[in-house]
């Protein structure tokens, strides 16, 4: 059975909701999942899982979650070769060019750590409430499992 680590950072609760939906979708696909808040997670833990999911928020004009800065910085010291990853996040399109840039930054950091991108980065506007959002989150989880299965 594949294992997954889902790490989230949230202010409004929207990213925790996204993480919860992804966790449930992965579990429904037979994955053993450990979901944690980013400030309670050591980046090195990602080495212990087959699939890694980061669900960060973007603060203000493109800033990373303050409680996740150490986690983000520690990614540069990791070699996640053989690990599948996905990054999703909720944001607000009101911020235009700064919309969900933390998703992009975490995705780049995981690529630099030699992890394999298992699905396209997913950006959700505000709360993941619409059927379309739920479908995208379920497909995100399915893509990660498919990538894992293709690699193993």
Secondary structure, 3 states (H helix, E strand, C coil): CCEEEEEECCCCCHHHHHHHHHHHHHHHCCCEEEEEEHHHCCHHHHHHCCEEEEECCEECCCEECHHHHHHHHHHCCCCCCCCEEEEEEEECHHHHHHCCHHHHHHHHHHHHCCCEECCCCEEEECCCCCHHHHHHHHHHHHHHHHHHHHHC
